[in-house]
Amino acid sequence: MNNAAPLSAASMVDDVRAALEGADVARFGALLSPDVHWGAPDDPTPPCRNRQQALRWYRKGRAAGRRAKVIEISVHGDALLVGLLVDLSGVEGEVERWQILTVGPQGIEDIRGFSDRPDALARLDY
């Protein structure tokens, strides 16, 4: 019997921040559900449809020189709104990117990316 506390968005804030800021692929992977989806809003078939695909995308970005600093994490029910300042290694300089991470029983189940905070906030269920 598993006596671990159920996962919740609120319980994952510190781990998400540490994994993203530390570029810790293993730590980030441990937060993801095995069948996590990661893609653009409204994409019914996002390019990442499991943990391995999501981590491959993450590693590819790191190899290309992308770095991110967490500028905000806020809890919205079963979701986290994550604001990132992303260094696109000279291509566009630093840009803000926003993600909604939806948390389920096995970890982060869905990640959707947005270009700005108002668009991301509009998608959160209240």
C-alpha positions as CSV (number, residue, x, y, z in Angstrom):
1,M,0.0,0.0,0.0
2,N,1.3,3.4,-1.0
3,N,1.3,5.8,2.0
4,A,2.6,8.8,0.0
5,A,0.5,11.9,0.1
6,P,-1.6,12.4,-3.0
7,L,0.0,14.7,-5.6
8,S,-1.4,18.2,-5.9
9,A,-0.4,21.3,-7.8
10,A,0.4,23.0,-4.4
11,S,2.6,20.2,-3.3
12,M,4.7,20.4,-6.5
13,V,5.6,24.1,-6.6
14,D,9.1,23.8,-5.1
15,D,10.0,20.7,-7.0
16,V,8.9,22.2,-10.3
17,R,10.8,25.4,-9.7
18,A,14.0,23.5,-8.7
19,A,13.8,21.1,-11.7
20,L,13.3,23.9,-14.2
21,E,15.8,26.4,-12.7
22,G,18.4,23.7,-12.2
23,A,17.8,22.2,-15.7
24,D,17.6,18.9,-13.9
25,V,16.1,16.5,-16.5
26,A,15.9,13.6,-14.1
27,R,14.1,15.6,-11.4
28,F,11.7,17.1,-14.0
29,G,11.0,13.6,-15.4
30,A,10.1,12.3,-12.0
31,L,7.4,15.0,-11.8
32,L,5.8,13.9,-15.1
33,S,3.0,11.4,-15.5
34,P,4.0,8.5,-17.8
35,D,1.5,9.7,-20.4
36,V,2.0,13.4,-20.1
37,H,1.0,15.6,-23.1
38,W,3.0,18.7,-23.9
39,G,2.1,21.1,-26.7
40,A,0.3,24.2,-27.9
41,P,-3.1,25.2,-26.5
42,D,-6.0,23.4,-28.3
43,D,-3.7,21.0,-30.1
44,P,-5.6,17.6,-30.0
45,T,-2.4,15.7,-30.9
46,P,0.5,17.5,-29.2
47,P,4.0,16.5,-30.3
48,C,4.8,15.1,-26.9
49,R,2.4,12.4,-25.7
50,N,4.5,10.7,-23.1
51,R,7.3,11.3,-20.6
52,Q,10.1,10.1,-22.9
53,Q,8.9,12.4,-25.7
54,A,8.7,15.4,-23.3
55,L,12.1,14.8,-21.9
56,R,13.6,14.4,-25.4
57,W,12.2,17.8,-26.3
58,Y,13.6,19.3,-23.0
59,R,17.0,17.8,-23.7
60,K,17.0,19.0,-27.3
61,G,16.3,22.6,-26.1
62,R,19.1,22.4,-23.5
63,A,21.5,21.1,-26.2
64,A,20.6,24.1,-28.4
65,G,21.5,26.4,-25.6
66,R,18.1,27.3,-24.3
67,R,18.0,28.3,-20.6
68,A,15.1,29.4,-18.5
69,K,14.5,31.2,-15.3
70,V,11.3,30.8,-13.4
71,I,9.7,34.2,-12.9
72,E,6.4,33.0,-11.4
73,I,4.6,29.9,-10.2
74,S,1.1,30.2,-9.0
75,V,-1.4,27.5,-8.0
76,H,-4.8,27.4,-9.7
77,G,-6.8,24.4,-8.5
78,D,-5.1,21.3,-10.0
79,A,-2.9,23.4,-12.2
80,L,0.3,25.5,-12.0
81,L,0.8,28.7,-14.0
82,V,4.5,28.8,-14.7
83,G,6.2,32.0,-16.1
84,L,9.6,31.5,-17.6
85,L,12.2,34.0,-18.9
86,V,13.7,31.9,-21.7
87,D,17.1,32.7,-23.2
88,L,16.9,31.6,-26.8
89,S,20.7,31.8,-27.1
90,G,20.9,34.8,-29.4
91,V,18.1,34.0,-31.7
92,E,15.5,36.3,-30.1
93,G,17.3,37.1,-26.8
94,E,15.3,36.6,-23.7
95,V,11.5,36.2,-24.0
96,E,8.7,35.4,-21.6
97,R,6.9,32.1,-22.0
98,W,4.1,30.8,-19.9
99,Q,2.9,27.2,-19.3
100,I,0.0,25.6,-17.6
101,L,0.9,22.4,-15.9
102,T,-2.1,20.3,-15.0
103,V,-1.5,17.8,-12.2
104,G,-3.2,14.5,-11.7
105,P,-2.7,11.4,-9.5
106,Q,0.6,10.4,-11.3
107,G,2.1,13.8,-11.6
108,I,2.0,16.5,-14.3
109,E,-0.4,15.2,-16.9
110,D,-0.6,18.1,-19.4
111,I,1.6,21.0,-20.3
112,R,0.4,23.8,-22.6
113,G,2.6,26.7,-23.7
114,F,1.6,30.3,-24.2
115,S,3.4,33.4,-25.4
116,D,1.9,35.7,-22.8
117,R,0.4,35.6,-19.3
118,P,-3.1,36.9,-20.1
119,D,-3.6,34.1,-22.7
120,A,-2.5,31.5,-20.2
121,L,-4.6,33.0,-17.4
122,A,-7.7,32.9,-19.6
123,R,-7.3,29.2,-20.1
124,L,-7.2,28.3,-16.4
125,D,-10.3,26.7,-15.0
126,Y,-11.7,28.3,-11.9
